[in-house]
Amino acid sequence: MASLYLSMTEAVINHWKANRNAYPQKFVLSPAQYEGYARTRRNGIGGAKANINEHMGIPVEVAEGTPGVMVAADGSEVSLR
């Protein structure tokens, strides 16, 4: 799931560049994605003691059936794949 961490980070950076440093609303991950993301964070990627309920200050939600998205400031969804 390190690649998910990197995909999320890249999505935020691209969002900042395209939206005058505005933050996205949130990330929405499937339960399996969140479990892997949390495990990766606990193992030290992005800071072992970091809050796993947010990524770079952006809330992380869990929802069944999502492919894994970032919800942009305007409400559009950006795939994390």
CNS distance restraints for C-alpha pairs under 8 A (distance, minus, plus):
assign (resid   1 and name CA) (resid   5 and name CA) 6.57 0.50 0.50
assign (resid   1 and name CA) (resid  33 and name CA) 7.50 0.50 0.50
assign (resid   1 and name CA) (resid  36 and name CA) 5.37 0.50 0.50
assign (resid   1 and name CA) (resid  37 and name CA) 5.65 0.50 0.50
assign (resid   1 and name CA) (resid  40 and name CA) 6.31 0.50 0.50
assign (resid   2 and name CA) (resid   6 and name CA) 6.33 0.50 0.50
assign (resid   2 and name CA) (resid  37 and name CA) 7.32 0.50 0.50
assign (resid   2 and name CA) (resid  40 and name CA) 6.22 0.50 0.50
assign (resid   2 and name CA) (resid  45 and name CA) 7.30 0.50 0.50
assign (resid   3 and name CA) (resid   7 and name CA) 6.01 0.50 0.50
assign (resid   4 and name CA) (resid   8 and name CA) 6.05 0.50 0.50
assign (resid   4 and name CA) (resid  33 and name CA) 7.98 0.50 0.50
assign (resid   4 and name CA) (resid  37 and name CA) 6.92 0.50 0.50
assign (resid   4 and name CA) (resid  80 and name CA) 7.21 0.50 0.50
assign (resid   4 and name CA) (resid  81 and name CA) 7.93 0.50 0.50
assign (resid   5 and name CA) (resid   9 and name CA) 6.21 0.50 0.50
assign (resid   5 and name CA) (resid  37 and name CA) 6.71 0.50 0.50
assign (resid   5 and name CA) (resid  45 and name CA) 7.99 0.50 0.50
assign (resid   6 and name CA) (resid  10 and name CA) 6.06 0.50 0.50
assign (resid   7 and name CA) (resid  11 and name CA) 6.07 0.50 0.50
assign (resid   7 and name CA) (resid  80 and name CA) 5.71 0.50 0.50
assign (resid   7 and name CA) (resid  81 and name CA) 7.04 0.50 0.50
assign (resid   8 and name CA) (resid  12 and name CA) 6.33 0.50 0.50
assign (resid   8 and name CA) (resid  55 and name CA) 7.74 0.50 0.50
assign (resid   8 and name CA) (resid  70 and name CA) 7.56 0.50 0.50
assign (resid   8 and name CA) (resid  80 and name CA) 6.39 0.50 0.50
assign (resid   9 and name CA) (resid  13 and name CA) 6.32 0.50 0.50
assign (resid   9 and name CA) (resid  55 and name CA) 7.87 0.50 0.50
assign (resid   9 and name CA) (resid  56 and name CA) 7.65 0.50 0.50
assign (resid  10 and name CA) (resid  14 and name CA) 6.11 0.50 0.50
assign (resid  11 and name CA) (resid  15 and name CA) 6.05 0.50 0.50
assign (resid  11 and name CA) (resid  70 and name CA) 7.32 0.50 0.50
assign (resid  11 and name CA) (resid  78 and name CA) 7.76 0.50 0.50
assign (resid  11 and name CA) (resid  80 and name CA) 7.24 0.50 0.50
assign (resid  12 and name CA) (resid  16 and name CA) 6.14 0.50 0.50
assign (resid  12 and name CA) (resid  23 and name CA) 7.49 0.50 0.50
assign (resid  12 and name CA) (resid  24 and name CA) 7.07 0.50 0.50
assign (resid  13 and name CA) (resid  17 and name CA) 6.31 0.50 0.50
assign (resid  14 and name CA) (resid  18 and name CA) 6.19 0.50 0.50
assign (resid  15 and name CA) (resid  19 and name CA) 5.84 0.50 0.50
assign (resid  15 and name CA) (resid  21 and name CA) 7.34 0.50 0.50
assign (resid  15 and name CA) (resid  22 and name CA) 7.36 0.50 0.50
assign (resid  15 and name CA) (resid  23 and name CA) 7.35 0.50 0.50
assign (resid  15 and name CA) (resid  24 and name CA) 7.03 0.50 0.50
assign (resid  15 and name CA) (resid  72 and name CA) 7.25 0.50 0.50
assign (resid  16 and name CA) (resid  20 and name CA) 5.79 0.50 0.50
assign (resid  16 and name CA) (resid  21 and name CA) 3.96 0.50 0.50
assign (resid  16 and name CA) (resid  22 and name CA) 5.60 0.50 0.50
assign (resid  16 and name CA) (resid  23 and name CA) 6.60 0.50 0.50
assign (resid  17 and name CA) (resid  21 and name CA) 6.18 0.50 0.50
assign (resid  22 and name CA) (resid  73 and name CA) 6.91 0.50 0.50
assign (resid  23 and name CA) (resid  58 and name CA) 7.38 0.50 0.50
assign (resid  23 and name CA) (resid  72 and name CA) 7.59 0.50 0.50
assign (resid  23 and name CA) (resid  73 and name CA) 6.33 0.50 0.50
assign (resid  24 and name CA) (resid  58 and name CA) 6.94 0.50 0.50
assign (resid  24 and name CA) (resid  70 and name CA) 7.12 0.50 0.50
assign (resid  24 and name CA) (resid  71 and name CA) 5.96 0.50 0.50
assign (resid  24 and name CA) (resid  72 and name CA) 4.33 0.50 0.50
assign (resid  24 and name CA) (resid  73 and name CA) 4.53 0.50 0.50
assign (resid  25 and name CA) (resid  58 and name CA) 6.83 0.50 0.50
assign (resid  25 and name CA) (resid  59 and name CA) 7.41 0.50 0.50
assign (resid  25 and name CA) (resid  70 and name CA) 7.71 0.50 0.50
assign (resid  25 and name CA) (resid  71 and name CA) 5.46 0.50 0.50
assign (resid  25 and name CA) (resid  72 and name CA) 5.68 0.50 0.50
assign (resid  25 and name CA) (resid  73 and name CA) 5.35 0.50 0.50
assign (resid  25 and name CA) (resid  75 and name CA) 7.37 0.50 0.50
assign (resid  26 and name CA) (resid  58 and name CA) 5.47 0.50 0.50
assign (resid  26 and name CA) (resid  59 and name CA) 4.91 0.50 0.50
assign (resid  26 and name CA) (resid  60 and name CA) 5.86 0.50 0.50
assign (resid  26 and name CA) (resid  61 and name CA) 7.20 0.50 0.50
assign (resid  26 and name CA) (resid  70 and name CA) 5.92 0.50 0.50
assign (resid  26 and name CA) (resid  71 and name CA) 5.30 0.50 0.50
assign (resid  26 and name CA) (resid  72 and name CA) 7.36 0.50 0.50
assign (resid  27 and name CA) (resid  58 and name CA) 7.13 0.50 0.50
assign (resid  27 and name CA) (resid  59 and name CA) 6.27 0.50 0.50
assign (resid  27 and name CA) (resid  60 and name CA) 4.73 0.50 0.50
assign (resid  27 and name CA) (resid  61 and name CA) 6.03 0.50 0.50
assign (resid  27 and name CA) (resid  68 and name CA) 7.49 0.50 0.50
assign (resid  27 and name CA) (resid  69 and name CA) 5.78 0.50 0.50
assign (resid  27 and name CA) (resid  70 and name CA) 4.34 0.50 0.50
assign (resid  27 and name CA) (resid  71 and name CA) 5.98 0.50 0.50
assign (resid  28 and name CA) (resid  60 and name CA) 5.93 0.50 0.50
assign (resid  28 and name CA) (resid  61 and name CA) 4.76 0.50 0.50
assign (resid  28 and name CA) (resid  62 and name CA) 5.59 0.50 0.50
assign (resid  28 and name CA) (resid  63 and name CA) 6.50 0.50 0.50
assign (resid  28 and name CA) (resid  66 and name CA) 7.03 0.50 0.50
assign (resid  28 and name CA) (resid  68 and name CA) 5.66 0.50 0.50
assign (resid  28 and name CA) (resid  69 and name CA) 5.36 0.50 0.50
assign (resid  28 and name CA) (resid  70 and name CA) 6.30 0.50 0.50
assign (resid  28 and name CA) (resid  71 and name CA) 7.54 0.50 0.50
assign (resid  29 and name CA) (resid  33 and name CA) 5.68 0.50 0.50
assign (resid  29 and name CA) (resid  34 and name CA) 5.69 0.50 0.50
assign (resid  29 and name CA) (resid  60 and name CA) 7.21 0.50 0.50
assign (resid  29 and name CA) (resid  61 and name CA) 6.19 0.50 0.50
assign (resid  29 and name CA) (resid  62 and name CA) 4.93 0.50 0.50
assign (resid  29 and name CA) (resid  63 and name CA) 6.13 0.50 0.50
assign (resid  29 and name CA) (resid  66 and name CA) 6.27 0.50 0.50
assign (resid  29 and name CA) (resid  67 and name CA) 7.09 0.50 0.50
assign (resid  29 and name CA) (resid  68 and name CA) 4.54 0.50 0.50
assign (resid  29 and name CA) (resid  69 and name CA) 6.67 0.50 0.50
assign (resid  30 and name CA) (resid  34 and name CA) 6.07 0.50 0.50
assign (resid  30 and name CA) (resid  62 and name CA) 5.49 0.50 0.50
assign (resid  30 and name CA) (resid  63 and name CA) 5.20 0.50 0.50
assign (resid  30 and name CA) (resid  64 and name CA) 5.36 0.50 0.50
assign (resid  30 and name CA) (resid  65 and name CA) 6.37 0.50 0.50
assign (resid  30 and name CA) (resid  66 and name CA) 5.45 0.50 0.50
assign (resid  30 and name CA) (resid  67 and name CA) 6.79 0.50 0.50
assign (resid  30 and name CA) (resid  68 and name CA) 6.28 0.50 0.50
assign (resid  31 and name CA) (resid  35 and name CA) 6.09 0.50 0.50
assign (resid  31 and name CA) (resid  62 and name CA) 5.83 0.50 0.50
assign (resid  31 and name CA) (resid  63 and name CA) 6.59 0.50 0.50
assign (resid  31 and name CA) (resid  64 and name CA) 6.55 0.50 0.50
assign (resid  32 and name CA) (resid  36 and name CA) 6.31 0.50 0.50
assign (resid  33 and name CA) (resid  37 and name CA) 6.00 0.50 0.50
assign (resid  33 and name CA) (resid  68 and name CA) 7.49 0.50 0.50
assign (resid  34 and name CA) (resid  38 and name CA) 5.90 0.50 0.50
assign (resid  34 and name CA) (resid  62 and name CA) 6.73 0.50 0.50
assign (resid  35 and name CA) (resid  39 and name CA) 6.16 0.50 0.50
assign (resid  36 and name CA) (resid  40 and name CA) 6.13 0.50 0.50
assign (resid  37 and name CA) (resid  41 and name CA) 6.21 0.50 0.50
assign (resid  37 and name CA) (resid  52 and name CA) 7.99 0.50 0.50
assign (resid  38 and name CA) (resid  42 and name CA) 6.09 0.50 0.50
assign (resid  38 and name CA) (resid  52 and name CA) 5.90 0.50 0.50
assign (resid  39 and name CA) (resid  43 and name CA) 6.19 0.50 0.50
assign (resid  40 and name CA) (resid  44 and name CA) 6.65 0.50 0.50
assign (resid  40 and name CA) (resid  45 and name CA) 5.89 0.50 0.50
assign (resid  41 and name CA) (resid  45 and name CA) 5.00 0.50 0.50
assign (resid  41 and name CA) (resid  46 and name CA) 6.03 0.50 0.50
assign (resid  41 and name CA) (resid  47 and name CA) 6.43 0.50 0.50
assign (resid  41 and name CA) (resid  48 and name CA) 5.56 0.50 0.50
assign (resid  41 and name CA) (resid  49 and name CA) 7.82 0.50 0.50
assign (resid  41 and name CA) (resid  50 and name CA) 7.16 0.50 0.50
assign (resid  41 and name CA) (resid  52 and name CA) 6.77 0.50 0.50
assign (resid  42 and name CA) (resid  47 and name CA) 7.63 0.50 0.50
assign (resid  42 and name CA) (resid  48 and name CA) 4.72 0.50 0.50
assign (resid  42 and name CA) (resid  49 and name CA) 6.78 0.50 0.50
assign (resid  42 and name CA) (resid  50 and name CA) 7.88 0.50 0.50
assign (resid  43 and name CA) (resid  48 and name CA) 5.76 0.50 0.50
assign (resid  44 and name CA) (resid  48 and name CA) 3.90 0.50 0.50
assign (resid  44 and name CA) (resid  49 and name CA) 7.68 0.50 0.50
assign (resid  46 and name CA) (resid  50 and name CA) 7.17 0.50 0.50
assign (resid  51 and name CA) (resid  55 and name CA) 7.78 0.50 0.50
assign (resid  52 and name CA) (resid  60 and name CA) 7.81 0.50 0.50
assign (resid  53 and name CA) (resid  59 and name CA) 6.05 0.50 0.50
assign (resid  53 and name CA) (resid  60 and name CA) 5.20 0.50 0.50
assign (resid  53 and name CA) (resid  61 and name CA) 7.43 0.50 0.50
assign (resid  54 and name CA) (resid  58 and name CA) 5.04 0.50 0.50
assign (resid  54 and name CA) (resid  59 and name CA) 4.26 0.50 0.50
assign (resid  54 and name CA) (resid  60 and name CA) 4.93 0.50 0.50
assign (resid  55 and name CA) (resid  59 and name CA) 6.49 0.50 0.50
assign (resid  55 and name CA) (resid  60 and name CA) 6.69 0.50 0.50
assign (resid  67 and name CA) (resid  79 and name CA) 7.35 0.50 0.50
assign (resid  67 and name CA) (resid  80 and name CA) 7.93 0.50 0.50
assign (resid  68 and name CA) (resid  79 and name CA) 6.24 0.50 0.50
assign (resid  68 and name CA) (resid  80 and name CA) 5.69 0.50 0.50
assign (resid  68 and name CA) (resid  81 and name CA) 7.61 0.50 0.50
assign (resid  69 and name CA) (resid  77 and name CA) 5.91 0.50 0.50
assign (resid  69 and name CA) (resid  78 and name CA) 5.31 0.50 0.50
assign (resid  69 and name CA) (resid  79 and name CA) 4.57 0.50 0.50
assign (resid  69 and name CA) (resid  80 and name CA) 5.29 0.50 0.50
assign (resid  70 and name CA) (resid  77 and name CA) 5.64 0.50 0.50
assign (resid  70 and name CA) (resid  78 and name CA) 5.08 0.50 0.50
assign (resid  70 and name CA) (resid  79 and name CA) 6.52 0.50 0.50
assign (resid  70 and name CA) (resid  80 and name CA) 6.85 0.50 0.50
assign (resid  71 and name CA) (resid  75 and name CA) 5.57 0.50 0.50
assign (resid  71 and name CA) (resid  76 and name CA) 5.68 0.50 0.50
assign (resid  71 and name CA) (resid  77 and name CA) 4.59 0.50 0.50
assign (resid  71 and name CA) (resid  78 and name CA) 6.32 0.50 0.50
assign (resid  72 and name CA) (resid  76 and name CA) 5.33 0.50 0.50
assign (resid  72 and name CA) (resid  77 and name CA) 6.09 0.50 0.50
assign (resid  72 and name CA) (resid  78 and name CA) 7.03 0.50 0.50
